[in-house]
Amino acid sequence: MFTMLAKLQRLGSPILDGYLFKESRLCVPLSSMRELLIGEAHKGGLMRHFGVVKTLDVLYEHFYWLKMKKDVQRICDKCITSRKGKSRTQPHGCISLFLYLRNHG
């Protein structure tokens, strides 16, 4: 592990206060912290439950880890609230509420 850290430092990944960065993004080790961060990014925002692309955008701004896209896709696919919003019985999900509020608010 220490040789990997030394290699990353030589490639331009600084370590600040014991935290490893890639460019200006914090590197997140393989741990339950990744799932927590994905969950918070996915459930964030005014309308809640972002899709894969928006969740990735939010995470990518501050964090880095290998296979982030795959992890985000897996968590978003498991989200029951997001699946309900995309169901055939509610084809427009949260967007219907947004349009209603915009036109009547």
N, C-alpha and C positions, 0 to 999 in steps of 0.2 A: 504494500500500500504506500509506503513512504517513497519508494522509487517512482511510483505513478505520480505522486504529488510533485516530486522534483521535476519529472518530465513535463507535467502540465505547467509548472512555473516557467520552465525554459521556453515553452511555447506561448507564453504571454498570459497565463492565467494566474493572477496575483492571489496571494493569501493575505487577508486583512483580518486582524484580531482572531485568527484561527479559522476563518471562513474562506472557502475557495470560491473564486469568481471566474466566470468566463465572460470576458468583456466587462460589462457592468452588471451582469446577472449573477445572482447567487446560485451556486451549484448545490443541488439537493441530492443527498445520498439515497441509495435504495433503502427506503424505510416507509413506515406508515405515514410519515409527514407528507409524502407525495399525494397520497389519497386524500388527506385532509385539505391540502392546498387546492387540488382539483375540485373537491366538493365545494369549497368556499367560493372559488372562481365561477363554478357552474351555477351555483344558487344565487350569486350576487346580482346586483343591478335592480333597477326599478321594476322591471317586468318579470324578473326571476327566471331561473333555469335557461341560461344561454345554451345555444347549440355548441357543437364541437369547435367550430371555427372561432366563435367569439370567446369561448373558454380558453382556447389556445392563445388567442391574442392577449387576453388578460394575463395569463401565466407567463407567456414569452417575454413580456415587458420587464419582468423582474426576476425570473427563475430560469434555470437550465438543468436538464438531465437528459440522458440518452433515452430515446424512444418515448419522449413526452407525448407525441401525437397518438401513439398506440395506447398509452395509459389513459389519456383523456377520452379517446373513443370508447374504450372499455367501460369507464365510469359513466359516461353519458348514456351509453346503450343500456346500462342497468337502472337508470333513473326512472322510476315509476311515474313521477309527476310529468317528466318530459314526454314519456310515451303516451300518457293520457292526453296531453296537449296535442299530440300528433295523431290521435286515433281517428277513425273514420266517422265516429259519432260527433266529434268536435274537430272538423277538418281545419279550422283556422286557429285553434288554441287561444293563446293569450292575445294574439293580434286583434281578434274581434273586440275584446275589452278595450284595447288601446284605441281602436277606431271609434268605438262608441264614446269613450271619454273625450276624445279629440273633437268630435262633432257635437257633443252635448254638454261639455264641461266648461 
